[in-house]
Amino acid sequence: LKGVLLTHLHCDHVNKVMIKSFRNMGVPVLCSERIYDTFIEKYCASDDKCIKNALGIYEEADVELGNFAVSVFEVPHDSLCFGFNIIKKRSGRVSKISMATDIGSADDYIIDRFADSDVIIIEANHDENMLESSVRPAWLKRRIRETHFSNRECADFLIKTLKRSAKMPSAVILAHIS
């Protein structure tokens, strides 16, 4: 493992135990430069070993991670959140994995980031009817509706992405399912 890329700092994606475990294994945790200070404050306060393993990365720039080039892009959410294009070149062939979770909506920019991917990892967070009939509080239902793809929105996104693609992915993986 050459590194762990953080999408954002919500507790269902990162926590102190996870950070400590990766630190103990010598695996760097990489986050956006724009959330780096908050990450350090929240997960590494007064822990010099943790700080040495937390490396900032820059949005919209390629980051080398092992044999991979990672391109970072912002996705709409209720906190600063990022998706990734992970590119591997081998024997003259380029493989592209695109992933984003906690995505509230997708415009042409996001669709373009996923077009022509070999593998797509995308959020399919909730069934709209199940969400509405659940016992969750109204504020949480509203937050989920506004900041996470429903299954239908995920399907619409995939259709638009595939129509824009010159090739089809070998796999589509649904993530952040609740």
C-alpha positions as CSV (number, residue, x, y, z in Angstrom):
1,L,0.0,0.0,0.0
2,K,1.6,3.3,-1.2
3,G,-1.0,5.6,0.3
4,V,-4.6,6.3,1.2
5,L,-6.5,9.1,-0.5
6,L,-9.1,10.9,1.6
7,T,-12.2,12.1,-0.2
8,H,-13.3,14.3,2.7
9,L,-13.3,14.5,6.5
10,H,-16.8,13.2,7.4
11,C,-16.5,10.5,10.2
12,D,-18.0,7.8,8.0
13,H,-14.9,8.1,5.7
14,V,-12.1,8.8,8.2
15,N,-11.4,8.5,11.9
16,K,-8.6,8.6,14.4
17,V,-8.3,4.8,14.7
18,M,-8.0,4.5,10.9
19,I,-5.3,7.2,10.8
20,K,-3.4,5.6,13.7
21,S,-3.6,2.2,12.0
22,F,-2.2,3.5,8.7
23,R,0.5,5.4,10.5
24,N,1.6,2.3,12.4
25,M,1.8,0.4,9.1
26,G,3.8,3.2,7.6
27,V,1.1,4.0,5.0
28,P,0.8,7.7,4.2
29,V,-2.6,9.3,4.3
30,L,-3.0,11.9,1.6
31,C,-5.6,14.7,1.6
32,S,-6.3,17.8,-0.3
33,E,-4.2,20.8,0.6
34,R,-7.5,22.6,1.1
35,I,-8.5,20.2,4.0
36,Y,-5.0,19.6,5.3
37,D,-5.1,22.0,8.2
38,T,-8.5,20.7,9.3
39,F,-7.3,17.1,8.9
40,I,-4.3,17.8,11.1
41,E,-6.3,19.6,13.8
42,K,-9.0,16.9,13.8
43,Y,-7.0,13.7,13.5
44,C,-3.4,14.5,14.4
45,A,-3.5,17.1,17.2
46,S,-0.1,17.0,19.0
47,D,0.9,13.8,17.3
48,D,4.1,14.4,15.3
49,K,4.2,10.9,13.9
50,C,0.8,11.4,12.5
51,I,1.7,14.7,10.9
52,K,4.7,13.2,9.2
53,N,2.4,10.7,7.5
54,A,-0.2,13.2,6.4
55,L,0.8,14.6,3.0
56,G,-1.1,17.4,1.3
57,I,-2.1,17.0,-2.4
58,Y,-3.2,19.6,-4.8
59,E,-6.6,19.7,-6.5
60,E,-6.6,19.4,-10.3
61,A,-3.0,18.2,-10.4
62,D,-1.5,14.8,-11.0
63,V,-0.1,13.1,-7.9
64,E,2.2,10.1,-8.3
65,L,1.4,7.2,-6.0
66,G,3.4,4.1,-6.7
67,N,2.8,3.1,-10.3
68,F,-0.3,5.3,-10.6
69,A,-1.0,8.9,-11.6
70,V,-3.9,10.3,-9.6
71,S,-5.9,13.3,-10.8
72,V,-8.0,15.0,-8.1
73,F,-11.3,16.8,-8.8
74,E,-13.9,18.4,-6.5
75,V,-17.4,17.0,-6.3
76,P,-20.5,18.7,-4.9
77,H,-21.3,17.7,-1.3
78,D,-22.1,19.5,1.9
79,S,-18.4,19.6,2.8
80,L,-15.3,20.0,0.6
81,C,-15.1,16.6,-1.1
82,F,-13.0,15.1,-3.9
83,G,-13.1,12.3,-6.5
84,F,-10.2,10.7,-8.3
85,N,-9.1,9.6,-11.7
86,I,-6.4,6.9,-11.2
87,I,-4.3,6.2,-14.2
88,K,-1.9,3.3,-14.8
89,K,0.2,3.0,-17.9
90,R,1.6,-0.4,-18.8
91,S,2.8,-1.8,-22.1
92,G,1.6,1.2,-24.0
93,R,-2.0,0.7,-22.6
94,V,-3.6,3.2,-20.3
95,S,-6.1,2.1,-17.7
96,K,-8.4,4.6,-16.0
97,I,-10.3,4.1,-12.7
98,S,-12.7,6.9,-11.8
99,M,-14.3,7.2,-8.4
100,A,-16.4,9.5,-6.3
101,T,-18.6,9.1,-3.3
102,D,-20.8,11.5,-1.4
103,I,-21.7,13.3,-4.6
104,G,-24.7,15.5,-4.6
105,S,-25.1,16.2,-8.3
106,A,-23.2,15.8,-11.5
107,D,-22.7,18.4,-14.2
108,D,-20.8,18.0,-17.5
109,Y,-17.5,18.5,-15.7
110,I,-18.1,15.5,-13.4
111,I,-19.4,13.4,-16.3
112,D,-16.3,14.2,-18.3
113,R,-14.1,13.1,-15.5
114,F,-15.8,9.6,-15.6
115,A,-16.0,9.3,-19.4
116,D,-13.9,6.6,-21.0
117,S,-13.1,4.9,-17.7
118,D,-12.1,1.2,-17.5
119,V,-13.6,1.0,-14.0
120,I,-16.2,3.3,-12.5
121,I,-16.7,3.4,-8.7
122,I,-19.7,5.7,-8.0
123,E,-22.1,6.3,-5.1
124,A,-25.5,4.8,-5.2
125,N,-26.6,5.9,-1.8
126,H,-30.3,5.4,-1.4
127,D,-33.6,4.3,-2.7
128,E,-35.8,7.4,-2.7
129,N,-39.0,5.6,-1.5
130,M,-37.1,3.7,1.3
131,L,-35.5,7.0,2.5
132,E,-38.8,8.8,2.7
133,S,-40.5,5.9,4.5
134,S,-37.7,5.4,7.0
135,V,-37.7,6.6,10.6
136,R,-34.8,9.0,10.0
137,P,-35.4,12.6,11.1
138,A,-36.6,15.0,8.5
139,W,-33.4,17.0,8.6
140,L,-31.3,13.9,7.8
141,K,-33.6,12.8,5.0
142,R,-33.2,16.3,3.5
143,R,-29.4,16.2,3.9
144,I,-29.2,12.7,2.2
145,R,-31.5,13.8,-0.7
146,E,-29.5,17.0,-1.3
147,T,-25.9,15.7,-0.9
148,H,-25.9,12.1,-2.0
149,F,-26.8,10.3,-5.3
150,S,-30.0,8.3,-5.1
151,N,-30.0,5.0,-7.0
152,R,-32.0,6.7,-9.8
153,E,-29.6,9.7,-9.9
154,C,-26.7,7.2,-10.1
155,A,-28.3,5.4,-13.0
156,D,-29.0,8.7,-14.8
157,F,-25.3,9.7,-14.3
158,L,-24.0,6.4,-15.6
159,I,-26.2,6.6,-18.7
160,K,-25.0,10.1,-19.5
161,T,-21.4,9.1,-18.8
162,L,-21.6,6.0,-21.1
163,K,-23.2,8.0,-23.9
164,R,-20.2,10.4,-23.7
165,S,-17.7,7.6,-23.7
166,A,-15.9,6.1,-26.6
167,K,-15.4,2.8,-24.7
168,M,-17.4,1.0,-22.1
169,P,-16.0,0.2,-18.6
170,S,-15.2,-3.3,-17.7
171,A,-16.8,-2.8,-14.3
172,V,-19.1,-0.4,-12.5
173,I,-18.9,-0.6,-8.7
174,L,-21.6,0.9,-6.6
175,A,-20.2,2.5,-3.4
176,H,-21.5,4.3,-0.3
177,I,-24.6,2.2,-0.3
178,S,-26.9,2.8,2.8
